Amino acid sequence: MDGKWRRMFCTLSYAVLLAGFIIFMIGAYYEVVKAGIPYQDPPLELQIQYAINTGIGDELCRIGFFTILYGIVFHLVVWLATRICKK
């Protein structure tokens, strides 16, 4: 694999990893700070708001986690391709 292409794919894999980490942290923020701990007997409006924020946080954490995994797999593929092409 040419050095220029290797650097481009390596940078792309790091960008995917960083994007996944940022998305995961935003999801954690939604779950911990925005949703927080629900009140013992909240009114219906607060129950709905808690459910919405928790759902958003769960979805963002899931997407961020899988984006990180895809970034790791992509980086390993690039690493293996450079090792194989050097031989």
N, CA, C and O atoms as a MOPAC input file, in Angstrom:
PM7 MOZYME 1SCF
protein

 N      0.85600 1    -1.17700 1     0.00000 1
 C      0.00000 1     0.00000 1     0.00000 1
 C      0.89500 1     1.23100 1     0.00000 1
 O      1.81900 1     1.34300 1     0.80600 1
 N      0.61600 1     2.13000 1    -0.89300 1
 C      1.37300 1     3.35900 1    -1.03200 1
 C      1.29400 1     4.16900 1     0.26900 1
 O      0.27800 1     4.13500 1     0.96400 1
 N      2.36500 1     4.89200 1     0.59200 1
 C      2.41500 1     5.66700 1     1.82300 1
 C      1.33600 1     6.72800 1     1.90200 1
 O      0.78600 1     6.98900 1     2.97200 1
 N      1.03300 1     7.34500 1     0.75500 1
 C      0.01500 1     8.39400 1     0.72700 1
 C     -1.36900 1     7.81300 1     1.03700 1
 O     -2.12700 1     8.39300 1     1.81500 1
 N     -1.69300 1     6.67900 1     0.43500 1
 C     -2.98300 1     6.03400 1     0.68700 1
 C     -3.05700 1     5.50900 1     2.10900 1
 O     -4.10400 1     5.58300 1     2.75300 1
 N     -1.94200 1     4.98000 1     2.59800 1
 C     -1.91400 1     4.45900 1     3.96300 1
 C     -2.20300 1     5.57200 1     4.95900 1
 O     -3.00200 1     5.39300 1     5.87800 1
 N     -1.56000 1     6.71300 1     4.78500 1
 C     -1.79400 1     7.84700 1     5.69100 1
 C     -3.24000 1     8.32800 1     5.61700 1
 O     -3.83700 1     8.68400 1     6.63300 1
 N     -3.79900 1     8.33500 1     4.40200 1
 C     -5.17400 1     8.79100 1     4.24500 1
 C     -6.14600 1     7.85200 1     4.97600 1
 O     -7.02600 1     8.31300 1     5.70400 1
 N     -5.98300 1     6.53000 1     4.77900 1
 C     -6.86900 1     5.57500 1     5.44400 1
 C     -6.64200 1     5.55500 1     6.95600 1
 O     -7.58900 1     5.39200 1     7.72500 1
 N     -5.41100 1     5.71700 1     7.37200 1
 C     -5.11600 1     5.75300 1     8.80300 1
 C     -5.75900 1     6.98500 1     9.44300 1
 O     -6.33400 1     6.89200 1    10.52800 1
 N     -5.66600 1     8.12400 1     8.78300 1
 C     -6.30100 1     9.33900 1     9.28900 1
 C     -7.81500 1     9.18600 1     9.31000 1
 O     -8.47300 1     9.64100 1    10.24600 1
 N     -8.36600 1     8.55300 1     8.29400 1
 C     -9.80700 1     8.31200 1     8.24700 1
 C    -10.25200 1     7.40400 1     9.38900 1
 O    -11.30100 1     7.62700 1     9.99200 1
 N     -9.45200 1     6.37800 1     9.68400 1
 C     -9.82300 1     5.48300 1    10.78700 1
 C     -9.76400 1     6.21000 1    12.12900 1
 O    -10.60100 1     5.97300 1    13.00000 1
 N     -8.77700 1     7.09400 1    12.29800 1
 C     -8.71400 1     7.88000 1    13.53600 1
 C     -9.89100 1     8.85000 1    13.63100 1
 O    -10.39500 1     9.10700 1    14.72300 1
 N    -10.32500 1     9.38400 1    12.50000 1
 C    -11.47100 1    10.28800 1    12.49900 1
 C    -12.74400 1     9.54500 1    12.89100 1
 O    -13.57600 1    10.08200 1    13.62100 1
 N    -12.90000 1     8.31500 1    12.41100 1
 C    -14.07100 1     7.51300 1    12.78200 1
 C    -14.03500 1     7.19200 1    14.27200 1
 O    -15.06600 1     7.24800 1    14.94300 1
 N    -12.85800 1     6.85600 1    14.79300 1
 C    -12.72500 1     6.59300 1    16.22700 1
 C    -13.07300 1     7.82900 1    17.05200 1
 O    -13.78600 1     7.73100 1    18.05100 1
 N    -12.58000 1     8.97200 1    16.64200 1
 C    -12.85800 1    10.20900 1    17.37100 1
 C    -14.34500 1    10.56000 1    17.30700 1
 O    -14.92400 1    10.98500 1    18.30700 1
 N    -14.95700 1    10.38800 1    16.15400 1
 C    -16.39000 1    10.66800 1    16.01900 1
 C    -17.20600 1     9.73900 1    16.91800 1
 O    -18.16400 1    10.17400 1    17.55700 1
 N    -16.83200 1     8.47200 1    16.96700 1
 C    -17.53000 1     7.52900 1    17.83800 1
 C    -17.39400 1     7.89500 1    19.29700 1
 O    -18.35400 1     7.79200 1    20.05900 1
 N    -16.20900 1     8.32200 1    19.69100 1
 C    -15.98400 1     8.71900 1    21.07400 1
 C    -16.81800 1     9.95500 1    21.42700 1
 O    -17.40500 1    10.02300 1    22.50700 1
 N    -16.86700 1    10.91600 1    20.52600 1
 C    -17.64300 1    12.13700 1    20.77400 1
 C    -19.13600 1    11.81200 1    20.87400 1
 O    -19.82200 1    12.32100 1    21.76100 1
 N    -19.63700 1    10.97200 1    19.97500 1
 C    -21.04400 1    10.59800 1    20.01200 1
 C    -21.36300 1     9.84300 1    21.29600 1
 O    -22.40900 1    10.06300 1    21.90700 1
 N    -20.46500 1     8.95600 1    21.70400 1
 C    -20.67900 1     8.21000 1    22.94300 1
 C    -20.70700 1     9.14400 1    24.15100 1
 O    -21.52800 1     8.96500 1    25.05000 1
 N    -19.82400 1    10.13200 1    24.18200 1
 C    -19.79100 1    11.06600 1    25.30800 1
 C    -21.05300 1    11.93900 1    25.34000 1
 O    -21.55100 1    12.25300 1    26.42100 1
 N    -21.56800 1    12.33000 1    24.18700 1
 C    -22.81400 1    13.09900 1    24.14800 1
 C    -23.96800 1    12.24300 1    24.67400 1
 O    -24.82800 1    12.74200 1    25.40000 1
 N    -23.99200 1    10.97100 1    24.31500 1
 C    -25.02300 1    10.07000 1    24.83000 1
 C    -24.92400 1     9.89200 1    26.33400 1
 O    -25.93900 1     9.86100 1    27.02900 1
 N    -23.69900 1     9.77500 1    26.83700 1
 C    -23.51600 1     9.66300 1    28.28600 1
 C    -23.96600 1    10.94200 1    28.98500 1
 O    -24.54000 1    10.88300 1    30.07200 1
 N    -23.71200 1    12.09400 1    28.37100 1
 C    -24.17200 1    13.36700 1    28.92700 1
 C    -25.69600 1    13.37900 1    29.02600 1
 O    -26.25400 1    13.78400 1    30.04500 1
 N    -26.35800 1    12.93600 1    27.96900 1
 C    -27.82300 1    12.91700 1    27.98100 1
 C    -28.35300 1    12.00200 1    29.07700 1
 O    -29.32500 1    12.33800 1    29.75400 1
 N    -27.71600 1    10.84600 1    29.25500 1
 C    -28.21500 1     9.91200 1    30.25700 1
 C    -27.92700 1    10.37400 1    31.67900 1
 O    -28.76500 1    10.20400 1    32.56400 1
 N    -26.75900 1    10.95100 1    31.90800 1
 C    -26.36200 1    11.30100 1    33.26900 1
 C    -26.83400 1    12.68900 1    33.66700 1
 O    -27.38200 1    12.85800 1    34.75600 1
 N    -26.63600 1    13.68400 1    32.81800 1
 C    -26.92500 1    15.06800 1    33.19300 1
 C    -28.35200 1    15.45800 1    32.81300 1
 O    -29.10600 1    15.92900 1    33.66400 1
 N    -28.72900 1    15.27100 1    31.55800 1
 C    -30.05100 1    15.71100 1    31.10900 1
 C    -31.16600 1    14.87700 1    31.74700 1
 O    -32.11600 1    15.43000 1    32.29900 1
 N    -31.05000 1    13.55000 1    31.67200 1
 C    -32.09800 1    12.70200 1    32.24500 1
 C    -31.93200 1    12.62600 1    33.75700 1
 O    -32.89300 1    12.82400 1    34.50000 1
 N    -30.72400 1    12.34100 1    34.21200 1
 C    -30.45600 1    12.27500 1    35.64400 1
 C    -31.22700 1    11.16100 1    36.33000 1
 O    -31.65700 1    10.19800 1    35.69600 1
 N    -31.39200 1    11.30800 1    37.61900 1
 C    -32.14000 1    10.35000 1    38.41700 1
 C    -33.58300 1    10.85300 1    38.49200 1
 O    -33.81600 1    12.00600 1    38.85400 1
 N    -34.54400 1    10.00900 1    38.15800 1
 C    -35.93200 1    10.48400 1    38.16700 1
 C    -36.44300 1    10.70600 1    39.59500 1
 O    -35.97100 1    10.08900 1    40.55000 1
 N    -37.40200 1    11.58800 1    39.70300 1
 C    -38.04100 1    11.82400 1    40.99500 1
 C    -38.83000 1    10.59400 1    41.41600 1
 O    -39.12600 1     9.72600 1    40.59400 1
 N    -39.17000 1    10.52100 1    42.70700 1
 C    -39.87900 1     9.35600 1    43.21500 1
 C    -41.29500 1     9.26200 1    42.63200 1
 O    -41.67600 1     8.21600 1    42.10600 1
 N    -42.05500 1    10.31800 1    42.71700 1
 C    -43.40400 1    10.36100 1    42.14700 1
 C    -43.53900 1    11.58900 1    41.25000 1
 O    -44.19400 1    12.56300 1    41.62100 1
 N    -42.91300 1    11.54300 1    40.05800 1
 C    -42.94900 1    12.73600 1    39.20700 1
 C    -44.30100 1    12.88600 1    38.50600 1
 O    -45.02400 1    11.91000 1    38.30700 1
 N    -44.62200 1    14.11600 1    38.14100 1
 C    -45.81700 1    14.30400 1    37.31800 1
 C    -45.59200 1    13.72200 1    35.91800 1
 O    -44.46400 1    13.41400 1    35.53500 1
 N    -46.65200 1    13.58400 1    35.18800 1
 C    -46.59900 1    12.94600 1    33.86600 1
 C    -45.63500 1    13.66400 1    32.92400 1
 O    -44.92700 1    13.01500 1    32.15400 1
 N    -45.60100 1    14.98800 1    32.97600 1
 C    -44.71700 1    15.75700 1    32.09900 1
 C    -43.24600 1    15.42100 1    32.35800 1
 O    -42.47200 1    15.27000 1    31.41300 1
 N    -42.86000 1    15.30200 1    33.62500 1
 C    -41.46900 1    14.95700 1    33.94300 1
 C    -41.15400 1    13.50800 1    33.57300 1
 O    -40.03100 1    13.20800 1    33.16800 1
 N    -42.11700 1    12.61800 1    33.70500 1
 C    -41.90000 1    11.22700 1    33.27900 1
 C    -41.63900 1    11.15300 1    31.77500 1
 O    -40.76200 1    10.41700 1    31.32200 1
 N    -42.39900 1    11.91400 1    31.02000 1
 C    -42.22300 1    11.92900 1    29.56300 1
 C    -40.86800 1    12.51600 1    29.20000 1
 O    -40.16800 1    11.97600 1    28.34400 1
 N    -40.49200 1    13.62000 1    29.84400 1
 C    -39.19800 1    14.25700 1    29.55300 1
 C    -38.04300 1    13.32600 1    29.91900 1
 O    -37.05700 1    13.24700 1    29.18700 1
 N    -38.16000 1    12.62300 1    31.04400 1
 C    -37.12900 1    11.66400 1    31.45100 1
 C    -37.01100 1    10.52900 1    30.42900 1
 O    -35.90500 1    10.13300 1    30.05900 1
 N    -38.15000 1    10.01500 1    29.97900 1
 C    -38.13800 1     8.92800 1    28.99700 1
 C    -37.51600 1     9.38100 1    27.68100 1
 O    -36.77900 1     8.62100 1    27.05200 1
 N    -37.80100 1    10.59500 1    27.26300 1
 C    -37.23000 1    11.11500 1    26.01400 1
 C    -35.71600 1    11.25700 1    26.13500 1
 O    -34.97400 1    10.79400 1    25.26900 1
 N    -35.25800 1    11.89800 1    27.21100 1
 C    -33.81500 1    12.10700 1    27.37900 1
 C    -33.07000 1    10.78600 1    27.56300 1
 O    -31.95900 1    10.63100 1    27.05700 1
 N    -33.66000 1     9.84500 1    28.27300 1
 C    -33.01100 1     8.54500 1    28.44100 1
 C    -32.95800 1     7.79900 1    27.10400 1
 O    -31.95500 1     7.15600 1    26.79300 1
 N    -34.02200 1     7.88100 1    26.32300 1
 C    -34.02600 1     7.23500 1    25.00900 1
 C    -32.99100 1     7.81700 1    24.06700 1
 O    -32.31800 1     7.08700 1    23.33900 1
 N    -32.86600 1     9.13700 1    24.08300 1
 C    -31.85100 1     9.79400 1    23.24900 1
 C    -30.45700 1     9.37000 1    23.69600 1
 O    -29.60000 1     9.06000 1    22.86800 1
 N    -30.23500 1     9.35700 1    25.00300 1
 C    -28.93000 1     8.95600 1    25.53400 1
 C    -28.58800 1     7.52400 1    25.20100 1
 O    -27.45700 1     7.22900 1    24.81300 1
 N    -29.55300 1     6.62300 1    25.34700 1
 C    -29.31700 1     5.21300 1    25.01800 1
 C    -28.94600 1     5.04100 1    23.55100 1
 O    -28.00300 1     4.32500 1    23.21400 1
 N    -29.69700 1     5.70300 1    22.68900 1
 C    -29.45000 1     5.57200 1    21.24300 1
 C    -28.09100 1     6.14800 1    20.85100 1
 O    -27.36600 1     5.55100 1    20.05500 1
 N    -27.74900 1     7.30100 1    21.40700 1
 C    -26.44500 1     7.90500 1    21.08500 1
 C    -25.29300 1     7.06700 1    21.62500 1
 O    -24.26500 1     6.93400 1    20.96100 1
 N    -25.44800 1     6.50100 1    22.81300 1
 C    -24.39600 1     5.62600 1    23.34500 1
 C    -24.22600 1     4.38500 1    22.47800 1
 O    -23.10200 1     3.94800 1    22.23100 1
 N    -25.32600 1     3.82100 1    22.02000 1
 C    -25.25300 1     2.63600 1    21.16600 1
 C    -24.57200 1     2.96100 1    19.83900 1
 O    -23.70000 1     2.22100 1    19.38400 1
 N    -24.97100 1     4.06100 1    19.22600 1
 C    -24.37000 1     4.45800 1    17.95300 1
 C    -22.88900 1     4.76600 1    18.13300 1
 O    -22.06500 1     4.35500 1    17.31600 1
 N    -22.54800 1     5.48400 1    19.19700 1
 C    -21.14500 1     5.81000 1    19.46200 1
 C    -20.30600 1     4.57200 1    19.70000 1
 O    -19.18300 1     4.47500 1    19.20400 1
 N    -20.84600 1     3.61400 1    20.46100 1
 C    -20.11600 1     2.37700 1    20.74200 1
 C    -19.82500 1     1.60400 1    19.45700 1
 O    -18.70100 1     1.15300 1    19.23600 1
 N    -20.84500 1     1.45500 1    18.61300 1
 C    -20.63900 1     0.71300 1    17.36900 1
 C    -19.75200 1     1.47600 1    16.39000 1
 O    -19.03600 1     0.85300 1    15.60600 1
 N    -19.78000 1     2.79300 1    16.41500 1
 C    -18.88200 1     3.57500 1    15.56900 1
 C    -17.43800 1     3.38200 1    16.01500 1
 O    -16.53900 1     3.28600 1    15.18000 1
 N    -17.21000 1     3.32400 1    17.32300 1
 C    -15.86600 1     3.05100 1    17.83400 1
 C    -15.40400 1     1.66600 1    17.39300 1
 O    -14.26000 1     1.49500 1    16.97300 1
 N    -16.29200 1     0.67800 1    17.48900 1
 C    -15.92700 1    -0.67100 1    17.04900 1
 C    -15.60000 1    -0.71200 1    15.56000 1
 O    -14.62600 1    -1.34400 1    15.15200 1
 N    -16.42200 1    -0.03300 1    14.74200 1
 C    -16.14000 1     0.00600 1    13.30300 1
 C    -14.81200 1     0.69900 1    13.02600 1
 O    -14.07200 1     0.28400 1    12.13400 1
 N    -14.50700 1     1.73900 1    13.77300 1
 C    -13.23000 1     2.43200 1    13.60800 1
 C    -12.05100 1     1.54300 1    13.95300 1
 O    -11.02500 1     1.57200 1    13.27500 1
 N    -12.19700 1     0.74700 1    15.01300 1
 C    -11.12200 1    -0.17100 1    15.40300 1
 C    -10.91600 1    -1.23100 1    14.33600 1
 O     -9.78200 1    -1.54100 1    13.97000 1
 N    -12.01500 1    -1.78800 1    13.83700 1
 C    -11.90900 1    -2.81200 1    12.78700 1
 C    -11.28900 1    -2.21800 1    11.52400 1
 O    -10.43400 1    -2.84800 1    10.90200 1
 N    -11.70900 1    -1.02200 1    11.14500 1
 C    -11.16100 1    -0.35900 1     9.96400 1
 C     -9.66700 1    -0.09800 1    10.14100 1
 O     -8.88800 1    -0.28800 1     9.20700 1
 N     -9.27000 1     0.33200 1    11.32500 1
 C     -7.84500 1     0.59200 1    11.59300 1
 C     -7.04700 1    -0.71600 1    11.52900 1
 O     -5.93100 1    -0.72900 1    11.01000 1
 N     -7.60300 1    -1.81200 1    12.04800 1
 C     -6.91100 1    -3.10300 1    11.96000 1
 C     -6.77700 1    -3.57400 1    10.52000 1
 O     -5.74900 1    -4.14000 1    10.14800 1
 N     -7.79700 1    -3.34900 1     9.71200 1
 C     -7.72100 1    -3.72500 1     8.29500 1
 C     -6.63200 1    -2.92800 1     7.58400 1
 O     -5.87500 1    -3.47900 1     6.78500 1
 N     -6.55400 1    -1.63800 1     7.87300 1
 C     -5.51400 1    -0.80400 1     7.26700 1
 C     -4.13900 1    -1.27600 1     7.72900 1
 O     -3.20600 1    -1.36000 1     6.93100 1
 N     -4.01800 1    -1.57800 1     9.00200 1
 C     -2.73700 1    -2.03800 1     9.54500 1
 C     -2.31800 1    -3.36800 1     8.90800 1
 O     -1.16000 1    -3.53800 1     8.52600 1
 N     -3.26600 1    -4.31200 1     8.79500 1
 C     -2.94300 1    -5.59000 1     8.16400 1
 C     -2.61200 1    -5.42400 1     6.68000 1
 O     -1.72300 1    -6.10200 1     6.16500 1
 N     -3.31500 1    -4.53600 1     5.99500 1
 C     -3.03100 1    -4.31400 1     4.57500 1
 C     -1.63400 1    -3.75200 1     4.37200 1
 O     -0.95800 1    -4.11400 1     3.40900 1
 N     -1.19200 1    -2.87600 1     5.25900 1
 C      0.16500 1    -2.33400 1     5.11200 1
 C      1.20500 1    -3.39200 1     5.43800 1
 O      2.27500 1    -3.40900 1     4.82900 1
 N      0.91700 1    -4.26600 1     6.37800 1
 C      1.87000 1    -5.35700 1     6.70800 1
 C      1.97400 1    -6.35600 1     5.56900 1
 O      3.06500 1    -6.83000 1     5.25000 1
 N      0.83200 1    -6.67900 1     4.95100 1
 C      0.83600 1    -7.65300 1     3.86100 1
 C      1.51100 1    -7.06600 1     2.62200 1
 O      2.25500 1    -7.76700 1     1.93600 1
 N      1.26500 1    -5.80500 1     2.33300 1
 C      1.81600 1    -5.18600 1     1.12600 1
 C      3.31100 1    -4.93500 1     1.24600 1
 O      3.97800 1    -4.79100 1     0.22100 1
 N      3.86100 1    -4.87600 1     2.43800 1
 C      5.29900 1    -4.64500 1     2.60300 1
 C      6.10400 1    -5.87600 1     2.21800 1
 O      7.27200 1    -5.76200 1     1.84700 1
 N      5.48700 1    -7.06100 1     2.30300 1
 C      6.20600 1    -8.30400 1     2.00100 1
 C      6.39700 1    -8.52400 1     0.53700 1
 O      6.98400 1    -9.52800 1     0.13500 1

